[in-house]
Amino acid sequence: MSNAHTPPMAHARAAAGALFLDDRGRVLLLEPAYKEHLDIPGGYVEPGETPFQACVREVHEELGIRPPVGGLLVVDWAPHPAEGDKVLFVFDGGTLAPATVDRITLEAELTGFGFHPVEELPHLLIKRLAHRVTAAVTARRLGRTLYLEHGEQLPTDLMGCHR
């Protein structure tokens, strides 16, 4: 059988992160030493691992804690001509109690962390990540998963056109 008629397929890298809030509803952001912008806890999915498993592993590696990680808040399809396609998952890390925050021990590649109001996210994160994290906050409030493309929600009229 020939592969001549097989259309090209995307080969996306997958990454997963967690949305953690404090008791004031502020978002936990990390300061990575290896990039210019803040980020949420998380990282790439390793071979044989699910996005949820990657999220739990990355949270433990980066923060040194094992808080319960809940359901999926956001899926973001992020094609990029130079970096390659990515599919990014954000899970609900819930609200971290002050005692849990006190136990955070950052891995060497992180220089700090802090909790920030949602309205500050556009000034602290790259645009696509700010949209993704803000959407995760919204999804948590709505109690449902949101689907994004390029960090943006699709217009409602497009979401219903394929039913």
C-alpha positions as CSV (number, residue, x, y, z in Angstrom):
1,M,0.0,0.0,0.0
2,S,1.4,3.4,-1.0
3,N,1.6,6.4,1.3
4,A,1.2,8.7,-1.7
5,H,-2.4,9.5,-0.9
6,T,-1.8,10.0,2.9
7,P,-2.3,13.7,3.7
8,P,0.3,15.4,5.9
9,M,-0.6,15.3,9.6
10,A,0.3,17.6,12.4
11,H,2.9,16.3,14.9
12,A,2.2,18.5,17.8
13,R,4.2,18.7,21.0
14,A,2.0,18.6,24.1
15,A,2.5,20.5,27.3
16,A,0.4,20.7,30.5
17,G,0.2,23.1,33.4
18,A,-1.8,23.9,36.4
19,L,-3.8,27.0,37.5
20,F,-3.3,27.6,41.2
21,L,-5.0,30.4,43.1
22,D,-4.4,31.8,46.5
23,D,-7.2,32.5,49.0
24,R,-7.6,36.0,47.5
25,G,-8.2,34.6,43.9
26,R,-4.7,35.6,42.6
27,V,-2.9,33.4,40.1
28,L,0.4,31.6,40.9
29,L,3.1,32.6,38.4
30,L,6.7,31.3,38.3
31,E,9.9,33.2,37.3
32,P,11.9,30.8,35.1
33,A,15.6,31.6,34.9
34,Y,15.7,30.4,31.2
35,K,13.1,32.7,29.7
36,E,12.1,36.4,29.8
37,H,8.5,36.0,30.9
38,L,6.6,34.5,33.8
39,D,4.8,31.2,33.5
40,I,2.4,28.8,35.3
41,P,3.7,25.6,36.7
42,G,4.0,22.9,34.1
43,G,6.0,21.6,31.1
44,Y,6.1,19.2,28.2
45,V,4.5,15.8,28.2
46,E,7.1,13.0,28.1
47,P,6.7,9.9,25.9
48,G,4.2,7.4,27.4
49,E,2.8,10.1,29.8
50,T,-0.6,11.6,29.7
51,P,-1.1,15.4,30.0
52,F,-2.5,15.0,33.4
53,Q,0.4,12.9,34.6
54,A,2.8,15.4,33.1
55,C,1.1,18.2,35.0
56,V,1.3,16.4,38.3
57,R,4.9,15.5,37.7
58,E,5.9,19.0,36.7
59,V,4.2,20.6,39.6
60,H,6.1,18.3,42.0
61,E,9.4,18.9,40.2
62,E,9.0,22.7,40.0
63,L,7.3,23.4,43.4
64,G,8.3,20.5,45.5
65,I,4.7,19.9,46.6
66,R,2.0,17.5,45.7
67,P,-1.3,19.3,45.9
68,P,-4.4,17.6,44.3
69,V,-4.8,18.5,40.7
70,G,-8.3,18.6,39.4
71,G,-10.1,18.6,36.1
72,L,-9.2,20.1,32.7
73,L,-9.9,23.8,32.3
74,V,-8.4,24.7,28.9
75,V,-7.2,23.0,25.8
76,D,-5.3,25.4,23.4
77,W,-4.2,24.4,19.9
78,A,-1.2,26.5,19.1
79,P,0.3,26.0,15.7
80,H,3.5,27.9,15.1
81,P,5.5,27.9,11.9
82,A,8.9,28.3,13.5
83,E,8.5,26.3,16.8
84,G,6.1,23.7,15.5
85,D,2.5,22.9,16.6
86,K,1.6,22.5,20.2
87,V,-1.4,21.4,22.1
88,L,-1.5,22.9,25.6
89,F,-3.6,21.7,28.6
90,V,-4.3,23.7,31.7
91,F,-5.7,21.7,34.7
92,D,-7.3,23.1,37.9
93,G,-4.9,23.2,40.7
94,G,-7.4,24.7,43.0
95,T,-6.7,27.1,45.8
96,L,-3.4,26.6,47.7
97,A,-3.7,27.0,51.5
98,P,-1.1,29.3,53.1
99,A,0.5,26.2,54.7
100,T,1.0,24.6,51.3
101,V,2.5,27.8,49.9
102,D,4.9,27.9,52.8
103,R,6.1,24.4,51.7
104,I,7.0,25.4,48.1
105,T,10.6,24.8,47.3
106,L,11.6,25.9,43.8
107,E,13.7,23.8,41.5
108,A,17.0,25.4,40.3
109,E,15.6,26.6,37.0
110,L,13.2,28.8,38.8
111,T,14.2,32.1,40.5
112,G,10.9,33.0,42.2
113,F,7.2,32.8,42.3
114,G,4.3,35.0,43.3
115,F,0.5,35.4,43.2
116,H,-0.9,38.0,40.9
117,P,-4.4,39.4,40.2
118,V,-6.0,38.2,37.0
119,E,-6.2,41.7,35.6
120,E,-2.4,42.0,35.7
121,L,-1.8,38.9,33.6
122,P,-1.7,40.7,30.2
123,H,1.2,42.8,31.6
124,L,3.1,39.8,33.1
125,L,2.7,37.0,30.5
126,I,3.2,36.7,26.8
127,K,-0.1,37.4,25.0
128,R,-1.1,33.8,24.1
129,L,-0.3,32.6,27.6
130,A,-2.2,35.5,29.2
131,H,-5.2,34.6,27.2
132,R,-4.9,30.9,28.1
133,V,-4.5,31.6,31.8
134,T,-7.3,34.1,31.9
135,A,-9.5,31.6,30.0
136,A,-8.6,29.0,32.7
137,V,-9.8,31.3,35.4
138,T,-13.0,31.8,33.5
139,A,-13.4,28.0,32.9
140,R,-13.0,27.4,36.6
141,R,-15.7,29.9,37.4
142,L,-18.0,28.5,34.7
143,G,-17.3,24.9,35.7
144,R,-16.5,23.7,32.2
145,T,-13.6,23.2,29.9
146,L,-12.8,25.8,27.2
147,Y,-11.3,25.2,23.8
148,L,-8.9,27.8,22.4
149,E,-6.9,28.2,19.2
150,H,-3.8,30.4,19.2
151,G,-4.8,31.4,22.8
152,E,-8.1,32.7,21.7
153,Q,-11.6,31.3,22.2
154,L,-13.4,30.7,18.9
155,P,-16.4,32.9,18.3
156,T,-19.6,31.3,19.5
157,D,-21.1,31.1,16.0
158,L,-18.1,29.1,14.8
159,M,-18.3,26.7,17.7
160,G,-21.8,25.6,16.7
161,C,-21.3,25.4,12.9
162,H,-20.2,21.7,12.8
163,R,-23.0,20.2,14.7
